[in-house]
Structure formats: structure tokens, C-alpha cells
């Protein structure tokens, strides 16, 4: 299991070394290939149960799918991303059902992954895993993401992995009417797994939404 301290260390390493234009292009290619598919935290949960991790400390099982679509009006590198609670047959988390575009951000010296939402999310959720039905999606069918799910992620390659972290500040409420929090999202993409953690922090810096221990989810790539 990758500890939170390891995620932080990789983030520091990524920020320490500027990437060349060629390296950023290579990182973009790695992300488009590595993210394409489905990831599931089932093996992590099984390992925690086997090791006797207390139930209240176990990671909830989630299934996250990145489906690449052909939508030139939206961008050159586009994924529809779904998060299902409980596994591949679980209900879609509509807050995290989004469209993500990836492009090189020269000012940030990183690959930027930026979210948008569908104007009619229920309609598209039904075909979210069928890229051919999303072909030709228009930018006019999308709206800006809001709240915790609106954070762009900035990716950099570090050795054999690619690290992604949300830009700061990233402020928003979990849901309308809830307090505004400062959000941190962290990703590590390896050859066979995606690690991720998130935290919504209050004005005092304490975690209000997310795991208190900040141990990341490990989602194994399943296809």
C-alpha cells in the first residue's frame, strides 16, 4: 500500500525538476494510454480484510472508469470518467461523473487535466461506457464543474510513475449549501494501478471531508 507520505514525496520531487517540452509530450501520451480503462479498489479492500484492518479504517470499494471519446469540438484528448460505488455494477456517483480534457500547460510545466460536467448528466450516464455513442459531443452540451469536483489536476512524470495534484487554491462545497472547503486531490498512476487521495479542509486546516489518515485508495487496473 502506498502511504500518504510517499504521495507527498513524489509531489515534492515532481515540483523540483522542470520538464522539457518533449518530456511533457511523452507524459501526455503516457496518461492517455495509462488512464484509458477501468480501475477497481476491490483487491485493496480484500487485503485489508485479510490483514484484520478494523472495518471503520477499511477503504470503501470504488470502481473508476476512464473512457476515451472522439470529441474534437471539446478537445484533442478527452475522457468520460465515471465513479461507481461498490464495484463495476454499483450506482454512478453523479458528482464525479464528468468529462476530462488533457492538454499541456506550459505555464505550469505540467499536463493539465480539467473537468467539465454534462448539461444533462442522467442522459449521458446511461451511455458513459460506450464511446461510439459519445462521438462528436459538442462543447455546448457541457457546463463548468462546480464544488469539490471542479479541481483541475496537474500531472508530471517521476521515474516510472506519473504524479497528479490539484492546483491551489481549489475552493468549493461538497454540495450546494454546505461550507466551502479547500480541496486537495492527489493521484499516482503506475503501470498496473492508480493511487488517489483527497481532502476537503476547513479554515483551520483540519480534514472535514475525506479520510482522516489520508491513506490513499489503490485502484488496480482491471481492463
C-alpha positions in Angstrom: 0.0 0.0 0.0 1.4 3.4 -0.9 1.4 5.7 2.2 0.4 9.3 2.2 4.0 10.3 2.9 5.0 8.6 -0.3 2.5 10.6 -2.3 3.8 13.8 -0.7 7.4 12.8 -1.5 6.6 12.2 -5.1 4.8 15.6 -5.3 7.9 17.3 -4.0 10.1 15.5 -6.5 7.8 16.5 -9.4 8.0 20.1 -8.4 11.8 20.1 -8.1 12.7 19.4 -11.7 11.3 21.3 -14.7 10.2 19.1 -17.6 11.2 19.8 -21.2 8.6 20.1 -23.9 9.5 16.6 -25.2 9.0 15.2 -21.6 5.6 16.8 -21.3 4.5 15.4 -24.7 5.7 12.0 -23.5 3.8 12.4 -20.2 0.6 13.3 -22.1 1.0 10.1 -24.2 1.6 8.0 -21.1 -1.5 9.4 -19.4 -3.8 8.9 -22.4 -2.7 5.2 -22.6 -2.4 4.6 -18.9 -5.7 6.1 -17.8 -7.7 4.5 -20.6 -9.6 1.7 -19.0 -11.1 0.8 -15.6 -9.6 0.7 -12.1 -11.1 -1.0 -9.0 -10.1 -0.9 -5.3 -11.6 -4.4 -4.7 -8.1 -6.0 -4.2 -7.1 -3.3 -1.7 -10.3 -3.9 0.4 -9.8 -7.7 0.3 -6.2 -7.3 1.5 -7.4 -5.0 4.4 -10.0 -7.5 5.5 -7.4 -10.4 5.3 -5.0 -8.4 7.4 -7.6 -7.6 10.1 -7.9 -3.8 9.4 -10.7 -2.5 11.5 -13.9 -2.1 9.4 -14.0 1.7 10.1 -10.5 2.0 8.7 -11.1 0.0 5.6 -11.3 1.7 2.2 -14.8 1.8 0.6 -14.7 -0.1 -2.7 -14.9 2.0 -5.7 -14.7 1.4 -9.5 -13.4 4.2 -11.7 -13.5 4.1 -15.5 -11.8 6.4 -18.0 -13.5 6.1 -21.4 -11.7 7.9 -24.2 -14.1 9.6 -26.7 -13.7 11.3 -30.1 -15.0 14.9 -29.5 -12.9 17.4 -31.5 -15.2 20.3 -30.5 -14.3 19.6 -26.9 -10.6 18.8 -27.2 -8.0 16.5 -28.7 -7.6 14.3 -25.6 -11.0 13.6 -23.9 -12.1 11.1 -21.3 -15.6 10.5 -19.8 -15.0 9.4 -16.2 -17.4 7.5 -14.0 -17.0 6.5 -10.4 -19.2 3.6 -9.2 -19.7 2.9 -5.5 -19.3 -0.8 -4.5 -17.8 -2.1 -7.7 -18.4 -2.2 -11.5 -22.2 -2.8 -11.1 -22.7 -0.2 -8.4 -24.5 3.2 -8.8 -22.7 6.0 -10.5 -21.6 8.9 -8.3 -23.2 11.7 -10.2 -20.9 14.4 -8.5 -17.9 12.7 -10.1 -19.5 11.8 -13.4 -17.5 14.2 -15.6 -15.7 14.8 -18.8 -12.0 15.5 -18.5 -9.7 17.1 -21.1 -6.0 16.8 -21.1 -3.5 19.2 -22.6 0.0 20.6 -21.9 0.1 23.6 -19.7 3.4 25.4 -20.5 3.0 27.9 -17.7 2.5 25.2 -15.1 5.1 23.0 -16.7 2.6 20.1 -16.5 -0.1 18.2 -18.2 -3.4 19.7 -17.2 -6.5 17.5 -16.7 -9.5 19.8 -16.5 -13.1 18.7 -15.6 -16.5 19.7 -17.1 -20.0 18.4 -16.4 -22.8 17.4 -18.8 -25.8 19.7 -19.0 -28.0 16.6 -19.0 -25.9 14.1 -16.9 -28.5 11.4 -16.5 -28.8 11.1 -20.2 -25.1 10.6 -20.7 -24.6 8.4 -17.7 -26.6 5.7 -19.5 -24.0 5.7 -22.3 -20.9 6.7 -20.4 -19.1 3.4 -21.2 -20.0 3.4 -24.9 -17.5 5.8 -26.6 -19.1 5.4 -30.0 -22.3 7.0 -28.7 -20.3 10.0 -27.4 -18.6 10.6 -30.7 -19.0 14.2 -31.9 -20.0 15.6 -28.5 -20.3 19.4 -28.6 -18.8 21.8 -26.1 -22.3 23.4 -25.9 -23.5 20.2 -24.2 -21.2 20.9 -21.3 -21.1 23.3 -18.3 -18.3 24.1 -15.9 -17.8 21.7 -13.0 -18.5 23.1 -9.5 -17.5 22.4 -5.9 -15.1 19.7 -4.9 -15.2 18.1 -8.3 -14.1 21.3 -10.1 -10.4 21.0 -9.3 -8.0 20.7 -12.3 -5.2 18.1 -11.9 -1.7 18.8 -13.0 0.4 15.8 -13.9 4.2 15.3 -14.1 6.2 12.2 -14.7 8.5 11.0 -11.9 10.6 7.9 -12.9 8.2 5.1 -13.6 5.1 6.8 -12.4 3.1 9.9 -13.2 2.0 12.2 -10.4 -1.0 14.4 -10.4 -2.1 17.1 -7.9 -4.8 19.7 -7.8 -3.8 23.3 -8.3 -4.2 25.8 -5.4 -6.4 27.3 -4.4 -9.3 25.0 -5.2 -12.3 26.0 -3.2 -15.8 24.7 -3.2 -18.6 23.0 -1.2 -19.3 19.3 -1.3 -22.9 20.1 -2.2 -24.8 23.4 -2.6 -25.5 24.9 0.8 -22.6 23.2 2.5 -19.5 25.1 3.8 -16.8 26.0 1.3 -13.7 23.9 1.8 -10.1 23.9 0.4 -9.6 20.8 -1.7 -6.5 18.7 -2.3 -6.5 15.8 -4.8 -3.5 13.6 -5.3 -3.0 10.9 -7.9 -0.2 8.5 -8.8 -0.5 6.5 -12.0 1.6 3.3 -12.3 1.7 0.5 -14.9 -1.0 -1.5 -13.1 -2.7 0.8 -10.5 -3.9 4.2 -9.8 -3.5 5.6 -6.3 -5.6 8.5 -5.2 -6.4 10.6 -2.1 -8.5 13.7 -1.4 -9.2 16.0 1.4 -11.6 18.9 2.0 -10.1 21.1 4.6 -11.7 23.8 6.7 -10.2 27.2 7.6 -8.2 25.6 10.4 -6.6 23.1 8.0 -8.3 20.1 9.5 -9.8 17.4 7.2 -13.6 17.9 7.1 -14.3 15.6 4.2 -12.1 12.6 3.4 -10.1 10.1 5.3 -8.5 11.5 8.5 -5.4 9.3 8.0 -5.2 10.3 4.3 -4.1 6.8 3.3 -4.7 6.6 -0.5 -7.0 4.3 -2.3 -5.2 1.8 -4.5 -7.3 1.1 -7.6 -5.9 -1.9 -9.6 -6.3 -1.6 -13.4 -8.8 -4.3 -14.4 -9.0 -3.6 -18.2 
